[in-house]
Amino acid sequence: MDSAVTYVVLIFLGALAATVPVYLALVLTGVLGMAFFAKSTMPFDIQAMMLVQGFFKSMDNFALVVVLFFILCGNIMTSGSIVNKLIKVAKALVGFLPGGLGMAGVLACGLFGAISGSTVATVVAIGGFMIPALIKEGYPENYAVGSMTSAPILGIIIPPSISMILYSMVTNDSLSTLFMTGFMPGFLIILVFCAYTFFACRRAGMRMEAPPPLREVVAVFKEGFWALMLPVIIFGGIFSGAFTANEAAVVACVYAFIVEIFIHKDMTLAQARKVIVSSSVTSATLLVIVAGSSVFGRYLTLERLPEMITEAVVATVHSKAMFLLVVNLFLLVVGMFMDIVSATLILTPIFLPMLHEFGINSYHFGLLMTVNLGIGYVTPPVGVSLYITGAMAKKDLVWVTRAVLPFILLQLGVLGVLTYWEDLVLFLPKLFYPGSF
Amino acid sequence: MFRRTLYWVDKVLTFFEEWTLFLTVLVALVTLFISVFTRYAMTYTMTWPEELVREVVMYATFIGCASAVKARSLIRIDAVPSLVPWLKKPLNFVNHAAVLGFALFVTYYGWKLVQLQLLTKQTTVILKVPQALLYGFLPLMGILMILRLVHVVTEDITGKPISR
């Protein structure tokens, strides 16, 4: 690598370490790289204008709408009573088993993940409710906090998923196909977490209770009907081909607003306004990273950095299995420090040429990246979920980290299976979208 | 006096940001919903909602980003200050300097782009919105960011939140 690129990459990492906002670190290094290091004869003024124009133009993209509206949809859910109803449904389904409430929490994360595309929203919505409930029922504190910190990874694995949306934007893959890859891994994680809960709770002496009478289950489902229809609209709409992902997000938002305001009557118009404003600010903080990475990307392409890295990797790593192992380890380390959106946007263009070299399916890789970086939500020092539940349970970082440790191991196990059992991930998408392969 | 001014500036800006964000996003939501509806109910596809919504997303991103400066909700990597807590304060100021640099940069070159668009009188394809207006989001974002920055920096120096 020539020294100019090394300096620019170092400046970039330095800026990130100095807590400069990610999008700014991207823009600043892009501008510095173009102005002082790139071998170009264009005057700085023109270059700067082109970069600002690129920054602006990158937002002129209809595909970005989906980010805004899925965030909005998740936030409507969190502020209204839909979450409550989903938890009730989950409780009615598995609550009577040993460790039933714990499993219900995991299942509720899955249900919520089927509506929301973000892990943070899932932690806030489900964890905020379940952690005190579990502790009140006599579950050990470290189980309650650990499971409700780590199960929300389902938020980004089960579609819709913000990071998958951004990945497919970078790679130009079909979003519906990529979404399809999330189901089996999502079920696998629910299964593994529930099994762990079952055995841990049985060993702790919890016994099976009588299942609730059918009438009660029906009543719960009736109450939760409008909430449960939401994932049906989103998946049914997207996977039947009736809606594009954009349209599904819009319809889901309108539906959620109507349900919360007029049917459940749990949201006032003033609250609705607040939710819209806060969602657009949240989506702005994500989308501006997309804009920033377009500036940085311009510099990277000019310097052919992705190609250089690919050449170096291909020269040292020889097999597909080895490559996947190395990438997984690398991403786990990245996930410890960087959030999933920034990491996906910055790293995907660098990995993309390598996938081709090693014959790795790009949908499979997108799913692996999502799961792997998703684990980053619960690894210190920068695991957002750790801080959120830590604040909820009034515990420090070390305590919460110890509590999530068994769950991190479970997730790593699942990640290993997903990495080397490609068919498990690609079975559903191949069935539904043979044209994408 | 200075704090009082800041307080009122904040009031006005928050009002402006919240209402414009609310209205634009609401309009986008409603138009897209209507366009889905007409496509199914009347098998009629409208072309303008897509363009309108793209413009709304641009507005929401750039103005929302300025608003995030005050809310301190921009995504950053907190590894260093969480490992070395005493670095938090000095790094905050490094941060503010970076935001200031970017705000000035985007205001100046954004404004230049606006002038360029005024010269060529380009408009968008379907709705015929002047491009100059859309590019105006950039300097607007820059100026809002600078104003927000004064607020946040004052809070950081005095260690007190600005309120009445």
Interface residues (C-beta under 8 A of the other chain):
Chain A: A15 L16 A17 A18 T19 V20 P21 V22 Y23 L24 V27 L28 V31 A48 M49 L51 V52 Q53 F55 F56 M59 D60 N61 F62 L64 V65 L68 F69 L72 F243 N246 E247 V250 V251 C253 V254 R273 I276 V277 S279 S280 V281 T282 S283 A284 T285 L286 L287 V288 I289 A291 M336 F337 M338 D339 V341 S342 P381 V382 L397
Chain B: E17 E18 L21 F22 V25 L26 A28 L29 L32 F33 V36 E50 V53 R54 V57 M58 A60 T61 F62 I63 G64 C65 S67 A68 A71 S73 L74 I75 R76 I77 D78 A79 V80 P81 S82 L83 L91 N92 V94 N95 A98 V99 G101 F102 F105 V106 Y109 G110 K112 L113 L116 Y135 F137 L138
